[in-house]
Amino acid sequence: MTTTIHVRTPTGVRQTSDLGEVRELLEREETFWIDTSSIDAPLHALLTDVLKLHPLAVEDILLDRPGPKVEDYGEYLYVVIHGVVCTGTDVERAGTVELDLVLSQRWLLTHHRGQLRAPAEVAEEFSRNTKVMERGPAFIAHAVIDRMVDLYLPLTEAFDEQVDALETDVVERTSTDIVPRIFRLKRALQRVRRTAAHQREVLQRLSRGEFEQIPERALPFFRDIHDHFVRVVDLAEGNRELLSAALDAYLSQTSNRMNEVMKTLALVSTIMLPLTFIAGVYGMNFDHMPELHWRYGYAFALGLMAVVGSGMALWFRHKKWL
């Protein structure tokens, strides 16, 4: 659990982990960014006693929320954004990670559980370029959210590759593991899609100038994030439809193969039916039955069966049923 405070200075950006310095920064009206993964008592005291956050906002920060949200508390804006976590190309185990942002005119607070790539990348960028920090907290928030949205792109590409491979398997293979794979991918995609749909609305509200904490000159940057995320949602919807189509295609192919088997069995049964009738007739043991004691009766019965069976097979082949 770590807490890092990034403070703008005339020469660049200074970093500290002393929470007691926040009160002085507020009094001097300096621009700063608090990035923390802590949930301990000092952080709770900072949120309630120093930053004067609403108790409901503090509760939401310290606890995980199931979905994105944005709420205006007047002096500050509370935003919940979700990124995605995916180990390699294992999209079936893809999950979401929460990032809480509290945006004020002079400062920004970001809170997350454990290490998160987006805030770390923005903090690393400060060592090369301090313009983001100089522009104010809204631009820092934009940089963090932008990187959170960028995390979705590799996942959508991995989903595309998995769906393409699945479609190939549906056509070329008859393995029984295809249906479980389709449902595992659909569940993983549904988890991401459910979060993404709500997050799109949050990003839209941030981009249309609804909140005074986001200055007008920052709105084009937030609109750019919203546009990128709309593409992510569209790709998720497209993959969902492709998975449904792949499932329908697999079930259709399975049904067609079953129909071919049933057709073959029906034709064989049809051919065997008159042969069974002939065998039944000649199998009767009446004393005065014609041809019962004929020397060539057995050969005649077999020949008749062969002629009838061959004739029916040729007829079925002529009709392209066989």
C-alpha positions in Angstrom: 0.0 0.0 0.0 1.6 3.2 -1.2 0.8 6.9 -1.4 2.6 9.4 -3.6 1.9 13.1 -3.8 3.0 14.9 -7.0 3.4 18.6 -6.4 3.9 21.2 -9.1 7.0 23.4 -8.5 8.6 26.2 -10.6 11.3 23.8 -11.7 9.1 20.7 -12.4 7.3 18.1 -10.3 8.2 17.1 -6.7 7.2 13.8 -5.2 6.5 13.1 -1.5 4.7 10.5 0.6 4.0 12.8 3.6 0.3 13.0 4.0 0.8 15.8 6.6 1.9 18.1 3.8 -1.5 18.1 2.1 -2.9 20.6 4.5 -0.1 23.0 3.7 -0.6 22.5 0.0 -4.3 23.4 0.3 -3.5 26.5 2.3 -0.9 27.6 -0.3 -3.4 26.7 -3.1 -0.8 24.7 -5.0 -1.6 22.2 -7.6 -1.0 18.6 -6.6 -2.0 15.0 -7.3 -2.4 12.3 -4.7 -2.1 8.8 -6.1 -2.7 6.1 -3.4 -3.5 2.4 -3.1 -3.9 2.6 0.7 -7.1 1.9 2.7 -5.6 2.5 6.2 -6.6 5.0 8.9 -4.2 7.8 7.8 -5.8 7.8 4.4 -9.3 7.9 5.9 -8.3 10.8 8.1 -6.9 12.6 5.0 -10.2 12.1 3.1 -12.5 13.2 5.9 -10.5 15.8 7.9 -8.2 17.4 5.4 -9.9 17.1 2.0 -13.4 17.3 3.6 -15.0 14.7 1.3 -18.5 13.6 1.8 -18.9 10.4 3.9 -20.6 8.7 1.0 -17.7 9.6 -1.3 -15.2 8.3 1.3 -17.2 5.0 1.6 -17.2 4.5 -2.2 -13.5 5.2 -2.4 -12.5 2.7 0.2 -14.9 0.0 -1.1 -15.1 -1.4 -4.6 -18.1 -0.4 -6.7 -19.6 -2.8 -9.3 -20.0 -0.1 -11.9 -18.7 3.3 -13.2 -20.3 6.5 -11.9 -19.8 10.2 -11.8 -21.2 12.5 -9.1 -20.8 16.2 -8.6 -20.4 17.3 -5.0 -20.0 21.0 -5.8 -16.4 21.7 -4.8 -15.2 18.4 -6.3 -16.2 15.7 -8.7 -16.2 12.0 -7.9 -15.6 9.6 -10.8 -15.4 5.8 -10.8 -13.6 4.4 -13.9 -12.9 0.7 -14.6 -10.0 -0.7 -16.6 -9.4 -4.2 -17.7 -6.9 -6.8 -16.5 -5.9 -9.7 -18.8 -3.0 -12.0 -18.5 -1.5 -12.5 -21.9 -4.1 -13.7 -24.4 -6.2 -15.5 -21.8 -9.3 -13.4 -22.5 -11.5 -15.9 -20.8 -10.2 -14.8 -17.4 -10.3 -11.1 -18.2 -11.5 -8.9 -15.3 -12.0 -5.3 -14.4 -10.0 -3.1 -12.0 -11.5 0.0 -10.3 -10.0 3.5 -10.3 -11.6 6.2 -8.1 -10.9 9.9 -9.0 -11.7 13.0 -7.0 -11.2 16.1 -9.1 -11.1 19.6 -7.7 -10.0 22.9 -9.2 -6.6 22.7 -7.5 -6.0 19.0 -6.8 -6.6 15.4 -7.9 -6.9 12.2 -5.9 -6.7 8.8 -7.5 -7.3 5.6 -5.5 -6.9 2.0 -6.6 -6.2 -1.4 -5.2 -2.6 -2.5 -5.7 -0.4 -1.4 -8.6 -2.1 0.0 -11.6 -0.4 0.8 -15.0 -2.3 4.0 -15.9 -1.3 6.2 -12.9 2.2 4.8 -12.9 2.7 5.7 -16.6 1.4 9.2 -16.0 3.7 9.7 -13.0 6.6 8.4 -15.1 5.8 10.9 -17.8 6.3 13.7 -15.4 10.0 13.0 -15.4 10.1 13.8 -19.2 7.3 16.3 -19.6 5.7 18.5 -16.9 3.2 20.3 -19.2 0.4 18.0 -18.1 0.9 19.0 -14.5 1.2 22.6 -15.4 -2.2 22.6 -17.2 -4.0 21.6 -14.0 -5.8 18.6 -12.3 -8.3 18.1 -15.1 -5.6 17.4 -17.6 -3.9 15.0 -15.1 -7.3 13.2 -14.8 -7.6 13.1 -18.6 -4.1 11.5 -18.9 -5.0 8.8 -16.3 -8.4 8.0 -17.8 -6.9 8.0 -21.3 -4.5 5.3 -20.3 -7.2 3.3 -18.5 -9.2 3.3 -21.8 -6.1 2.3 -23.8 -6.0 -0.9 -21.7 -9.1 -2.0 -23.4 -7.6 -2.0 -26.9 -5.2 -5.0 -26.5 -8.1 -7.0 -24.9 -10.4 -6.3 -27.8 -7.7 -7.4 -30.2 -7.2 -10.6 -28.2 -11.0 -11.2 -28.4 -10.9 -10.7 -32.2 -8.2 -13.3 -32.5 -10.0 -15.8 -30.3 -13.3 -15.3 -32.2 -11.5 -15.7 -35.6 -9.9 -18.9 -34.4 -13.2 -20.1 -33.1 -15.0 -19.5 -36.3 -12.3 -21.5 -38.2 -12.7 -24.4 -35.7 -16.5 -24.3 -36.2 -16.1 -24.8 -40.0 -13.1 -27.2 -40.0 -13.5 -29.3 -36.8 -16.2 -31.3 -35.0 -14.7 -31.1 -31.5 -17.1 -31.2 -28.6 -15.2 -28.4 -26.8 -16.4 -25.7 -29.1 -19.6 -25.0 -27.3 -18.0 -24.6 -23.9 -15.4 -22.3 -25.5 -18.1 -20.2 -27.0 -19.9 -19.8 -23.7 -16.7 -19.0 -21.8 -15.8 -16.3 -24.2 -19.4 -14.9 -24.1 -19.2 -14.8 -20.3 -15.9 -13.0 -20.3 -17.1 -10.6 -23.0 -20.3 -9.9 -21.1 -18.3 -8.9 -18.0 -16.3 -6.4 -20.0 -19.3 -5.2 -22.0 -21.5 -4.6 -19.0 -18.9 -2.3 -17.5 -18.1 -0.7 -20.8 -21.7 0.3 -21.5 -22.0 2.2 -18.3 -18.6 3.7 -18.6 -19.4 5.1 -22.0 -22.2 7.2 -20.4 -19.8 8.4 -17.7 -17.2 9.5 -20.3 -19.9 11.2 -22.4 -21.0 13.3 -19.3 -17.4 14.3 -18.7 -16.9 15.4 -22.3 -20.0 17.6 -22.8 -19.1 20.4 -20.3 -21.6 19.4 -17.6 -19.1 19.9 -14.7 -17.3 23.1 -13.8 -14.3 21.1 -12.5 -13.4 20.3 -16.1 -12.5 23.6 -17.9 -13.7 24.2 -21.4 -10.2 23.9 -22.9 -10.0 20.3 -21.6 -13.3 19.2 -23.1 -11.9 18.3 -26.5 -9.5 15.9 -24.8 -12.3 14.2 -22.9 -14.3 14.0 -26.1 -11.4 12.2 -27.7 -11.4 9.6 -24.9 -15.2 9.2 -25.3 -14.8 8.6 -29.1 -12.1 5.9 -28.4 -14.3 4.2 -25.9 -17.3 4.2 -28.2 -15.1 2.2 -30.6 -14.3 -0.3 -27.8 -18.0 -0.8 -27.0 -18.8 -1.2 -30.7 -16.0 -3.9 -31.0 -17.4 -5.7 -27.9 -20.9 -5.7 -29.4 -19.5 -6.9 -32.7 -17.7 -9.8 -31.0 -20.8 -10.7 -29.1 -22.8 -11.0 -32.3 -20.0 -13.0 -33.9 -20.0 -15.5 -31.0 -23.8 -15.9 -31.3 -23.4 -16.5 -35.0 -20.6 -19.0 -34.4 -22.8 -20.9 -32.0 -25.7 -20.9 -34.5 -23.4 -22.1 -37.2 -22.0 -24.9 -35.0 -25.5 -26.0 -34.0 -26.6 -25.9 -37.6 -23.6 -28.0 -38.8 -24.2 -30.5 -36.0 -27.9 -30.7 -37.0 -26.9 -31.2 -40.7 -24.5 -33.9 -39.8 -27.1 -35.6 -37.7 -29.6 -35.3 -40.6 -27.1 -37.0 -43.0 -26.6 -39.8 -40.5 -30.4 -40.2 -40.1 -30.8 -40.1 -43.9 -28.3 -42.9 -44.4 -29.9 -45.0 -41.8 -33.3 -44.4 -43.3 -32.1 -45.5 -46.7 -30.5 -48.6 -45.4 -33.7 -49.4 -43.5 -35.7 -48.9 -46.6 -33.5 -51.2 -48.7 -33.6 -53.9 -46.0 -37.4 -53.7 -45.6 -38.4 -55.7 -48.8 -35.5 -58.1 -48.1 -36.9 -58.8 -44.7 -40.3 -59.3 -46.3 -38.9 -61.8 -48.8 -37.1 -63.6 -46.0 -40.3 -63.7 -44.0 -42.3 -65.2 -46.8 -39.8 -67.9 -47.6 -39.3 -68.6 -44.0 -42.9 -69.8 -43.5 -43.2 -73.6 -42.9 -46.5 -74.6 -44.4 -46.7 -78.1 -45.8 -48.3 -77.1 -49.1 -46.4 -73.9 -49.7 -45.2 -73.5 -53.3 -41.4 -73.9 -53.9 -40.9 -75.2 -50.4 -39.1 -78.3 -51.6 -37.7 -76.7 -54.8 -34.0 -77.6 -55.3 -33.1 -74.0 -56.3 -35.4 -72.2 -54.0 -32.6 -71.0 -51.7 -30.6 -69.6 -54.5 -33.7 -68.0 -56.0 -34.6 -66.3 -52.8 -31.0 -64.9 -52.4 -31.0 -63.7 -56.0 -34.4 -62.1 -55.6 -33.1 -60.2 -52.5 -30.0 -59.1 -54.4 -32.0 -57.8 -57.4 -34.5 -56.0 -55.2 -31.8 -54.5 -53.0 -29.6 -53.4 -55.9 -32.5 -52.0 -57.8 -33.6 -49.8 -54.9 -30.0 -48.7 -54.3 -29.6 -47.6 -58.0 -33.0 -45.8 -57.8 -31.9 -43.9 -54.7 -28.6 -43.0 -56.4 -30.5 -41.8 -59.5 -32.6 -39.6 -57.3 -29.4 -38.4 -55.6 -30.6 -39.6 -52.2 -27.6 -41.8 -51.8 
